[in-house]
Amino acid sequence: MRALGIISFEDNTAKIEGLGDYRPVPAIAFMGRYRVIDFILSNMTNSGIDNVQVYCKEKPRNLIEHLGSGSHYNINSKRGKLRVLYGEKSFSSEVYNHDVANYMLNMQYIEEDKNPYVVIAPSYFVYSIDFNEVMKQHVASKADVTVLYTAANNAKTAYLGADTIDIEKVTKTVQGFGKNRGNKKNANISLEAYVMSKKLFIDLVKKASEISSLYWFKDILADSVDELSMRGYQVKGYVACINSLSEYYRISMELKNYKKAQQLFRPGWPIYTQTNDSAPTLYSADASVSDSVVANGSEINGTVKGSIISRNVIICKGAEVKDSILLPGAYIGENAKLDHVVVDKYAIVHHVKKLVGTETEPIYVKRRDRI
């Protein structure tokens, strides 16, 4: 596929409380063995995009370590490359650290790429798609910009703060952009993913930079609706937006459902990630596990119900973990009881014997905390 892949970062409305304090959203652990970025990056590499630029807003170390050279994402190193890029200068305020500013700071790498098209998408929207199909429609429509969107019927509770698009039903022409304030059940949610020529992308980035030092790329697109031909491309199947801790929890719990997960994990469309060659999970004679997703390398001696257990987690005898998410290296002591809790990496829960949250407000235990 003759396109440069650009994985942009989330805007300031996306805040993963707690988890986002220690790593950028793309590097957050997800579904036991993945990171959030694995899904959009796998979409690109499965579509034949071999040159990918990943833009990181802040705290790049975890993301760089996870992505490595890109070989485990099936990127052909002889003709392709995976780059992690970020603004190598300090910003006086968070509002200045946006995608356009980072594109301008790394414009050399964009201009030097030989692909005639760009595919731009953030990582915090999770879905499966073949970008070759999107490109076919883009070329056939002769549109300047193709905007990916999903027709949501749960917009009152999900996708809050995400962009919406007004779209003409027959021609799929994009007529305007807005915000999902949770006022309507049904809405066309923009996935902030776009296909266009590389030349147009560069022109729009430079124009946005000249208009305002606070402009995001989607701002210049909204300004250009009347000037450019924009067409919508509906993404069907499973789509989710991880833009808050409550949504991270809800989406994780939702994907425990096998039928839901099948819509995301499609046959012949692998989701790549960094592999871990640890031993299989050890279940003792006292262990009881049901309706859960369990990664490798863990040791379970207690009861686990409806939960997601990441790699190298230890759950001691008598402990009960219900409807919770345990990130890699978490330790749950004897007789501790967790209900609707998100436990970050390497945290130890042993002195506090009971933690109970709710579906909309799960309790968060900090990374490396001891409670």
Secondary structure, DSSP 4 states (H G I P E B T S, - for coil): --EEEEEE---TT-B-TTGGGTS-GGGSEETTTEETHHHHHHHHHHTT--EEEEE--S--HHHHHHHTTSGGGT--TTT-EEEEE--SS--SSGGG-SHHHHHHHTHHHHHH---SEEEEEESSEE----HHHHHHHHHHHT-SEEEEEEEES-TTTSSTT-EEEEE-TTT-BEEEEEE--S--S-EEEEEEEEEEEHHHHHHHHHHHHHH-TT--HHHHHHHTTTTS-EEEEEPPS--EE--BHHHHHHHHHHTTSHHHHHHHS-TT---------PPPPEE-TT-EEES-EE-TT-EE-SEEES-EE-TT-EE-TT-EEES-EE-TT-EE-TT-EEESEEE-TT-EE-SS-EEE--SSS-EEE-TT-B-
